[in-house]
Amino acid sequence: MARVFKYGDNVDTDVIIPARYLTTSVAAELALHCMEDIDKDFVKNVKKGDVIVAGKNFGCGSSREHAPLAIKEAGISCVIAENFARIFYRNAINIGLPILECPEAAQAIADGSQVELDLFAGTIQDMTSGKVFKAVPFPEFMKELIAKDGLIGYVKGENAK
């Protein structure tokens, strides 16, 4: 089971990883400052496998890949939102950070809830409320990208064939 960290609409990349930390692209360093401008205790409380749930337009703002990288390295196993900024969506898939669009789950799941996910089926079960939600599952190609930890892992695997 995963703990939920819940945020609202329009969580932008500057909140996910503040620009003052963009002097590095080292994932472990970025993770130390993930979400600190919106949730100063996030890094202290997040555990490997936890989930972010948010509203509309998650990841809006700049096109930096640092944002999904910081989230993934902080230990988040998936981001669930009503919808994502398109460039964040693509960057997340490219680095192998699973994301699910599910407006019903994003609205209903509360901060601190416990959830279980089946990423490839798109099933989100809120263990706290007992509700089950269905996100649109990824197409097969995107499932492969995520399974291989992103685009680089996928390409390395293809080149090894």
Backbone bond lengths (Angstrom), bond angles and torsions (degrees), N, CA, C in turn:
res aa  C-N    CA-C-N  psi(-1)  N-CA   C-N-CA  omega(-1)  CA-C   N-CA-C  phi
1 M - - - 1.450 - - 1.522 109.55 -
2 A 1.309 114.44 152.40 1.457 121.23 -177.85 1.524 109.96 -123.43
3 R 1.310 115.86 142.26 1.464 121.79 175.51 1.525 108.54 -83.09
4 V 1.320 115.60 144.89 1.465 122.12 179.96 1.528 110.63 -99.00
5 F 1.321 114.29 133.08 1.464 123.19 167.64 1.520 105.22 -107.68
6 K 1.328 117.57 117.08 1.468 121.89 -171.79 1.522 110.73 -106.22
7 Y 1.331 114.69 133.49 1.462 122.27 177.64 1.521 109.13 -133.12
8 G 1.310 116.56 168.57 1.459 122.07 -175.48 1.512 114.05 -91.54
9 D 1.310 115.08 -151.78 1.465 123.54 -179.08 1.534 110.89 -81.12
10 N 1.323 114.84 156.83 1.463 123.31 170.97 1.529 113.99 56.27
11 V 1.314 116.87 41.93 1.463 120.75 173.69 1.521 105.99 -74.03
12 D 1.328 115.71 110.19 1.469 118.71 -172.97 1.525 111.81 -94.04
13 T 1.310 114.77 168.96 1.466 120.56 -175.69 1.524 112.09 -64.73
14 D 1.331 118.11 -25.45 1.461 120.43 177.27 1.522 111.84 -72.32
15 V 1.317 117.70 -23.72 1.458 121.51 175.22 1.530 109.21 -83.80
16 I 1.321 116.41 -38.15 1.463 120.30 -179.75 1.530 110.17 -63.15
17 I 1.324 116.73 -48.54 1.467 121.59 174.21 1.531 107.18 -142.00
18 P 1.329 116.71 104.42 1.461 120.69 -176.68 1.532 112.76 -56.20
19 A 1.311 115.57 142.91 1.467 122.41 -175.87 1.526 112.84 -56.11
20 R 1.328 117.57 -28.09 1.470 120.03 -178.18 1.527 112.56 -63.89
21 Y 1.338 117.13 -14.42 1.463 120.88 -179.95 1.525 113.10 -103.48
22 L 1.296 117.10 7.97 1.462 120.13 -175.59 1.521 113.44 -84.22
23 T 1.303 116.60 15.64 1.463 120.24 175.54 1.524 110.88 -78.87
24 T 1.333 116.08 -4.22 1.463 120.85 178.73 1.522 109.41 -132.36
25 S 1.294 116.02 155.24 1.466 120.35 170.30 1.528 109.26 -119.83
26 V 1.332 116.28 15.66 1.460 121.96 176.75 1.532 107.48 -75.04
27 A 1.312 115.31 116.04 1.463 121.30 -173.09 1.529 112.85 -56.48
28 A 1.316 118.12 -42.67 1.471 121.28 -178.04 1.532 111.29 -62.87
29 E 1.308 117.15 -36.64 1.470 120.57 178.12 1.518 110.95 -71.30
30 L 1.322 117.05 -40.47 1.465 121.07 178.32 1.524 110.69 -62.47
31 A 1.328 116.20 -40.77 1.463 121.05 -177.84 1.524 112.28 -60.45
32 L 1.319 117.30 -29.92 1.464 121.13 179.99 1.527 112.88 -63.53
33 H 1.327 116.99 -19.02 1.469 121.56 -176.37 1.524 112.61 -119.10
34 C 1.309 116.78 8.69 1.462 121.65 -178.15 1.532 110.63 -60.40
35 M 1.290 116.43 128.33 1.473 126.12 174.66 1.532 113.87 64.94
36 E 1.320 119.37 9.82 1.458 119.77 -171.68 1.523 113.91 -64.69
37 D 1.339 119.36 -26.42 1.460 119.95 -179.88 1.530 113.11 -80.03
38 I 1.323 116.92 -13.17 1.468 120.60 177.81 1.534 110.92 -111.79
39 D 1.328 116.57 -22.94 1.466 121.84 -175.67 1.528 107.99 -152.80
40 K 1.330 116.24 89.72 1.467 120.72 -173.51 1.526 113.48 -61.37
41 D 1.327 117.68 -20.87 1.464 121.17 -179.12 1.524 113.56 -98.29
42 F 1.313 117.91 1.46 1.469 121.27 -176.63 1.530 111.73 -53.35
43 V 1.318 116.86 -53.29 1.470 120.58 -175.15 1.528 111.06 -63.87
44 K 1.320 118.00 -33.03 1.473 121.24 178.71 1.530 111.47 -70.59
45 N 1.323 116.31 -30.71 1.463 120.45 -171.52 1.525 115.34 -101.61
46 V 1.316 117.69 -22.29 1.464 119.78 -175.90 1.525 110.39 -69.82
47 K 1.310 114.75 141.85 1.468 122.39 176.81 1.524 108.27 -123.55
48 K 1.307 115.29 153.14 1.455 120.36 179.00 1.529 109.61 -55.13
49 G 1.326 115.55 128.22 1.458 121.19 179.37 1.514 113.98 100.59
50 D 1.338 118.23 -11.21 1.463 120.74 179.44 1.529 110.78 -65.26
51 V 1.324 115.82 170.10 1.461 123.09 -172.25 1.521 109.68 -130.47
52 I 1.319 116.54 142.98 1.462 122.23 169.54 1.520 107.11 -101.16
53 V 1.335 115.90 134.46 1.459 122.99 173.11 1.523 106.46 -121.20
54 A 1.319 116.59 131.71 1.461 120.24 -177.02 1.523 110.64 -143.89
55 G 1.298 114.93 174.48 1.456 121.69 -178.26 1.515 112.81 -86.06
56 K 1.320 114.81 -134.58 1.465 122.20 -175.72 1.523 111.68 -83.56
57 N 1.332 115.20 148.71 1.466 123.18 168.47 1.527 113.49 62.71
58 F 1.331 117.13 38.20 1.460 120.38 179.29 1.522 109.92 -64.18
59 G 1.331 116.56 134.09 1.461 121.62 177.64 1.513 114.37 84.84
60 C 1.337 116.87 19.18 1.464 119.24 178.00 1.529 108.93 -68.96
61 G 1.305 116.52 169.83 1.455 120.65 179.75 1.506 111.33 107.92
62 S 1.309 116.58 -138.83 1.459 120.61 -175.43 1.520 111.43 -73.36
63 S 1.301 114.91 167.11 1.467 120.43 -175.95 1.520 112.91 -92.44
64 R 1.309 117.75 14.30 1.466 120.49 -175.27 1.528 112.67 -62.16
65 E 1.320 114.86 138.30 1.464 120.99 176.22 1.528 111.56 -78.61
66 H 1.313 116.87 -9.58 1.461 121.31 -179.40 1.535 111.43 -59.89
67 A 1.331 116.91 -33.83 1.472 120.07 -174.59 1.534 111.97 -64.18
68 P 1.328 119.72 -57.48 1.467 117.08 178.57 1.528 112.49 -65.46
69 L 1.315 116.94 -30.02 1.467 120.37 177.95 1.530 110.94 -63.63
70 A 1.334 117.10 -43.72 1.465 121.27 178.80 1.525 110.75 -63.27
71 I 1.327 116.37 -41.70 1.466 121.11 179.60 1.526 110.29 -62.61
72 K 1.303 115.83 -48.93 1.466 120.24 -178.31 1.530 111.01 -62.63
73 E 1.303 117.01 -46.05 1.471 121.01 -178.02 1.534 111.74 -67.87
74 A 1.326 117.18 -27.32 1.468 120.61 177.13 1.525 111.61 -68.53
75 G 1.336 116.84 -16.67 1.457 120.52 177.34 1.514 114.98 116.64
76 I 1.313 116.79 -3.68 1.467 120.11 -179.43 1.524 109.59 -67.12
77 S 1.329 115.77 129.97 1.469 120.73 -178.00 1.516 112.90 -91.98
78 C 1.338 116.98 -18.64 1.467 120.52 -178.56 1.520 108.57 -166.17
79 V 1.318 115.79 148.49 1.462 121.75 170.41 1.521 106.56 -115.37
80 I 1.321 115.44 127.80 1.463 122.38 176.94 1.514 106.65 -112.51
81 A 1.320 117.49 129.94 1.457 120.81 179.29 1.523 109.85 -147.23
82 E 1.331 114.77 164.56 1.466 118.54 173.98 1.524 108.78 -60.38
83 N 1.325 115.53 -45.34 1.462 121.71 173.32 1.522 108.58 -163.16
84 F 1.320 114.77 166.52 1.464 122.28 -175.37 1.516 110.43 -121.16
85 A 1.335 115.33 150.04 1.458 119.28 167.56 1.522 106.57 -60.85
86 R 1.297 117.59 137.17 1.469 121.66 -172.62 1.521 113.60 -58.26
87 I 1.334 117.80 -41.87 1.462 118.82 -177.73 1.533 110.17 -69.32
88 F 1.331 118.28 -35.80 1.464 120.35 175.77 1.523 109.50 -64.38
89 Y 1.313 116.94 -43.12 1.466 121.86 179.12 1.528 109.75 -54.50
90 R 1.317 115.85 -49.98 1.466 120.51 -177.95 1.525 111.23 -66.40
91 N 1.325 117.08 -44.02 1.470 120.18 179.11 1.524 111.41 -62.12
92 A 1.328 117.27 -39.23 1.467 120.49 178.84 1.527 110.61 -62.09
93 I 1.307 116.99 -46.80 1.465 120.54 179.39 1.525 109.80 -63.65
94 N 1.321 116.92 -41.23 1.467 120.75 -178.79 1.523 113.13 -61.04
95 I 1.331 117.49 -29.52 1.474 119.03 179.17 1.534 112.00 -101.16
96 G 1.325 116.99 2.03 1.461 120.59 177.12 1.519 114.68 82.25
97 L 1.343 117.75 25.23 1.465 121.43 174.56 1.521 108.18 -91.67
98 P 1.320 118.49 112.44 1.465 120.09 179.55 1.528 111.98 -65.77
99 I 1.313 115.55 136.98 1.457 122.39 175.83 1.525 108.30 -135.43
100 L 1.306 115.33 145.14 1.465 120.37 179.15 1.517 109.55 -130.71
101 E 1.310 116.04 131.70 1.457 121.16 173.42 1.524 108.37 -95.37
102 C 1.329 115.12 119.07 1.462 120.56 179.91 1.530 108.08 -156.57
103 P 1.334 117.33 92.28 1.466 119.97 -178.20 1.522 114.05 -55.45
104 E 1.327 117.66 -39.77 1.466 120.50 -178.53 1.529 111.21 -62.98
105 A 1.321 116.89 -45.64 1.468 120.64 179.07 1.519 110.67 -66.04
106 A 1.318 116.57 -42.86 1.465 120.89 -178.43 1.523 111.14 -60.48
107 Q 1.312 117.05 -35.77 1.465 120.37 179.78 1.525 112.38 -79.45
108 A 1.328 117.46 -35.58 1.456 120.89 -170.54 1.526 115.22 -89.42
109 I 1.313 117.85 -32.62 1.469 120.26 -174.62 1.522 110.15 -77.05
110 A 1.318 115.49 132.61 1.464 121.84 -175.94 1.525 111.65 -96.47
111 D 1.324 115.14 157.45 1.453 121.50 174.21 1.528 108.96 -58.05
112 G 1.333 116.27 134.98 1.449 121.01 178.94 1.518 114.30 86.91
113 S 1.332 117.93 -9.20 1.463 120.57 177.65 1.520 110.06 -61.89
114 Q 1.311 115.51 159.53 1.462 122.20 174.69 1.526 107.43 -105.53
115 V 1.319 116.56 131.49 1.463 120.42 -179.31 1.519 110.74 -129.35
116 E 1.319 114.54 155.38 1.456 122.06 170.49 1.519 106.72 -123.75
117 L 1.330 115.81 138.39 1.457 121.15 -175.62 1.519 111.04 -122.93
118 D 1.313 114.37 144.92 1.458 121.44 164.36 1.519 104.26 -118.98
119 L 1.318 115.23 93.77 1.461 120.64 -172.80 1.518 112.98 -59.15
120 F 1.299 116.28 -39.93 1.456 118.26 -173.32 1.522 112.34 -79.56
121 A 1.319 117.44 -23.98 1.463 120.47 173.92 1.533 110.88 -90.50
122 G 1.344 115.84 -17.88 1.456 120.33 -178.88 1.517 113.66 81.07
123 T 1.326 117.68 21.71 1.458 121.62 -177.87 1.528 110.89 -94.73
124 I 1.315 115.42 132.48 1.460 123.18 178.15 1.520 106.94 -122.92
125 Q 1.321 117.02 118.17 1.456 120.42 178.96 1.514 108.70 -112.70
126 D 1.331 115.53 118.03 1.459 122.02 175.63 1.522 106.64 -83.69
127 M 1.314 116.93 101.90 1.461 122.07 -176.37 1.530 111.03 -69.09
128 T 1.326 117.00 -22.77 1.459 121.18 -179.46 1.526 111.05 -73.46
129 S 1.330 116.54 -44.33 1.467 120.03 -178.24 1.524 112.80 -97.36
130 G 1.335 116.50 -18.69 1.457 120.59 -176.91 1.515 113.71 87.08
131 K 1.313 118.20 -1.43 1.469 121.47 -178.58 1.526 110.74 -79.74
132 V 1.324 115.34 148.40 1.465 122.31 176.67 1.518 107.91 -120.70
133 F 1.326 115.35 135.70 1.464 121.99 -178.57 1.520 109.08 -122.74
134 K 1.301 115.40 153.38 1.471 120.63 -179.78 1.526 108.76 -123.08
135 A 1.316 115.49 113.66 1.465 121.94 173.58 1.526 107.51 -90.57
136 V 1.293 116.17 163.68 1.456 119.84 174.86 1.521 107.46 -71.53
137 P 1.336 118.47 120.84 1.465 119.31 -179.93 1.528 111.04 -69.31
138 F 1.316 115.08 158.53 1.454 120.62 179.07 1.518 111.16 -69.24
139 P 1.325 117.14 148.84 1.464 119.65 168.95 1.535 109.34 -64.10
140 E 1.312 116.97 159.27 1.470 121.75 -175.53 1.531 112.93 -53.53
141 F 1.328 117.59 -44.30 1.466 120.40 -178.33 1.530 110.96 -60.34
142 M 1.327 117.24 -41.78 1.465 119.99 -179.63 1.527 110.78 -70.73
143 K 1.323 117.92 -32.14 1.465 120.83 174.77 1.528 109.74 -61.23
144 E 1.326 115.89 -39.89 1.469 119.97 178.27 1.524 110.96 -64.72
145 L 1.329 116.94 -43.18 1.465 120.71 178.92 1.525 110.62 -58.57
146 I 1.309 116.75 -46.44 1.465 120.57 -178.53 1.528 110.27 -66.97
147 A 1.317 116.84 -43.56 1.466 121.04 -179.56 1.527 112.00 -61.18
148 K 1.336 116.92 -29.87 1.460 121.36 -179.25 1.523 112.04 -97.76
149 D 1.348 116.26 18.78 1.459 123.25 176.26 1.521 112.93 65.74
150 G 1.326 116.38 31.21 1.456 120.48 173.72 1.510 113.90 109.26
151 L 1.309 114.41 -176.63 1.457 122.65 -174.71 1.525 112.57 -62.74
152 I 1.311 117.76 -41.82 1.471 120.41 -178.72 1.521 110.48 -64.55
153 G 1.334 116.79 -45.65 1.464 120.13 177.25 1.514 112.12 -61.92
154 Y 1.317 115.58 -38.17 1.471 120.47 179.06 1.534 110.36 -63.88
155 V 1.331 116.34 -48.16 1.470 121.33 -179.07 1.538 110.60 -62.93
156 K 1.324 116.14 -42.52 1.473 119.17 177.56 1.519 110.58 -59.43
157 G 1.315 117.35 -41.79 1.454 121.13 178.16 1.515 112.86 -64.85
158 E 1.316 115.83 -39.78 1.469 120.38 178.85 1.530 110.75 -67.53
159 N 1.332 116.68 -40.09 1.458 120.42 179.63 1.521 112.03 -68.06
160 A 1.322 117.07 -29.01 1.454 120.97 179.61 1.535 112.74 -72.96
161 K 1.343 115.65 -19.27 1.472 119.50 -178.48 1.482 111.75 -68.78
